[in-house]
Amino acid sequence: MEAVIAVVALLFVLLVVLGAYATVKAVGAAKRGVDRTITQARRTVEDHTLRAKSFAQIGPAGELAQLRLKLRTSMRATQDALRAGVAEDESLKESLGLFERLSAHGHELDDELRRLESEPDRATLAERLPGLRERTERIVTSADSLRWAARDRARRFADDDLDSLSSQIDVEAGALRHWTTEEAPATTPPPWPEAPAAEAPAARQTWPDTPQQQTAEEPTRPAITPADPRPVYPWQKKPRPESTT
């Protein structure tokens, strides 16, 4: 009885632990989803704000907004491309590591540009703009280079796979149509019959003679053969001549 109670208690504890673990995982997933949604919404709001500033403001403030928008757009596109490509190509892990190092410089520059948006000294800001523009261009160029290299590599692999697939399909199509590629055996037509040789006179075919020819060649025979004279016996009476009246 005690063993049964112990087993039931153990099962109950296991169920409680599994329920708590599932609850924690669900809460963590929900929290990550919420954080991701909030981050995405914050990025969207900031991008729209920067785009509006770049068009509405003039001078150093508007150029700062343009630099931030250009930097963020390039870095985000490169990050998405590398993270999507590394799942299919393990060699992109090194590129992703380089991008993480570049991303640190990008975040530092973005924070500096954001602080300078509220700088009241426009003259000092105008003096620093060329250096900020150059740093932004270097980071954006490096990010774009990584992104396009990853895309070219993926396209190259896709082209190689497509070429190989096309070759295999051509071979398979040729095998399926083997009857069209096999040459039919050359058949020699039967020879024409030779012309008959000249036959000997005896071997020539004769046709029955016509009745006129038979009449000319054979002597005329009577239609009825006359009967032989009958013998006369002595006891027979002589025949009387027939009287004529």
RAKA-V752427 format. One line per field, one symbol per residue. ss: DSSP state (H for helix, E for strand, - for the rest). psi: psi as a letter, one per 30 degrees, with the letter a starting at -180 (. if undefined). Layout:
ss=???
psi=???
//
This chain:
ss=-HHHHHHHHHHHHHHHHHHHHHHHHHHHHHHHHHHHHHHHHHHHHHHHHHHHHHHH---HHHHHHHHHHHHHHHHHHHHHHHHHHH-----HHHHHHHHHHHHHHHHHHHHHHHHH-----HHHHHHHHHHHHHHHHHHHHHHHHHHHHHHHHHHHHHHHHHHHHHHHHHHHHHHH-HHHH-----------------------------HHHHHHH----------------------------
psi=eeeeeeeeeeeeeeeeeeeeeeeeeeeeeeeeeeeeeeeeeeeeeeeeeeeeefeellaeeeeeeeeeeeeeeeeeeeeeeeeeffffjfffeeeeeeeeeeeeeeeeeeeeeeeffgkfjfeeeeefeeeeeeeeeeeeeeeeeeeeeeeeeeeeeeeeeeeeeeeeeeeeeeefhffffkkkkkkkkklkklkklkllefflkkkklleeeeeeeklkklekkkkkkkkklffklkkkkkkk.
//
